[in-house]
Amino acid sequence: MAVVDNSTAGWDFFISYTSADQSWAEWVAWHLEDADYQVLIQCWDFVPGSDWRLKMEQGITQAVRTIAILSRSYLSSVYGGEEWRAARAADPEGLARKLLPIRIESCERPGILRTLVTIDLFDMAAGAARQRLLEEIQSALKGRAKPDIEPNFPVYPGRRPPIIPATFPGNTEYSDYNPSDTERLLLRLLGLGVKDEAVSRHLGVSVSTVRRMISDLMTVLDARSRFQAGARAAQRGWLE
C-alpha cells in the first residue's frame, strides 16, 4: 500500500495550540479537512522520524494562514506566543488575515491580539459551533461576510405604534340604540348629499322635523358634524 508523503504539501491552515487544548485543535482540524481544506496540525503530522522544529517552521512560513486556538493556557505558552507572533509579523495590518484566532473560552487577549476579530466557539452546542467555524473561516477567506440572501426588513418592536382596541363609535349612553327605518333612510339621503328640503319632501315631513331628527341622531352618535354622523352610522352598520 502506497503512503502519501505530505511533507511538502501546501497547507491552507497551520493550527497553533497548546497540549492542554489538543482536543479542541483536533476538532477544528477535523471539520476543516472535512470541508476540503489542507491542515497541518502537530498531533497528526509530527510523526516519528520528522523534525518537529522544521515542521513548526514549515507550518508558520508555508501555510497560507495560522489558526491560533486561544485559551488562558495558550496565552501563557512560550511556543504558542512564538507561532502567533510570527503569523502576525507576516501580516502586521491584518489585510491578508494570516492569523485567525479562535477562542475556546472567555479570556483576555494581550497586546496586539486584542484588536483582532476572533472566532468564538465557547458556550455553544457542537452543531452550532461547527457551523460558525466554517462560516467564519469562509468570511475570512473572502474578506467579507455579506449574506447570500436579502436581510429581512428591520422591525423594532419598541417603536411600533400602540395598538388601541376599537371602541364603540358614539355616545355610550345610546350604545343599544336601534334607529327606525325613517332614520336609516334619512342618514342614507344625507350621505348622498341630499339637501334638507329635498329630504323633507322625500320623507313627507317638514324641514324643521328633518333638522330635529338630524340633531337627535348626532347626539346619539356623539357627532360634531353631519359628516361625522354619517361615518359613525356606517361603523354601526346603520347604512346597510
KAVEN-V685871 format. One line per field, one symbol per residue. phi: phi as a letter, one per 40 degrees, with the letter a starting at -180 (. if undefined). psi: psi as a letter, one per 20 degrees, with the letter a starting at -180 (. if undefined). burial: I if it has 24 or more other ideal C-beta (glycine too) atoms within 12 Angstrom, else O. A space follows every 50 residues. Layout:
# KAVEN-V685871
phi=???
psi=???
burial=???
This chain:
# KAVEN-V685871
phi=.cbccbcbccccbbcbabdcbdcccccccdcccccgccbbbdcbbccdgc cccccccccccbccabbbccaccccbcccdccccccccccaccgccfcbb cbcbacacccfccccccbbcbcfbcdccccccdcccccccccgabcccbc ccccbbdcbccccbccbcchcccbcbcbcccccccdccccccgccdcccc cccgbccccdcccccccccccfbbacccccccccccgccc
psi=pqppokhjqoqhppoprqhhkhhgghgggghghhjkqppppgihimrpiq ohgggghggghhqhqpppnprhggijpghgggghhghhhimhijhilhoo popiroqppqcihhippropjqkqqgghggggghghgghhhhjqkpqiqp qqpppohijqqqopqprpnaoihkhjpoqrhghggghhghhijpqgghgh hhikrrhhgghggggghhggilqirhghggghhhhijij.
burial=OOOOOOOOOOIIIIIIIIOOIOOIIOIIIOIIIOOOIIIIIIIIIOOOOO OOOOIIOIIIOIIIIIIIIIIOOIIOOOIIIOIIIIIIOIOOOOOOIIII IIIIOOIOIOOOIOOIOIIOIOOOOOOOIOOIIIOIIIOIOOOOOOOOOO OOOOOOOOOOOOOOOOOOIIOOOOOOIOIOOOIIIIIOIIOOOOOIOOIO OOIOOOOOOIOOIIOOIIOIIIIOOIOOIIOIIOOIOIIO
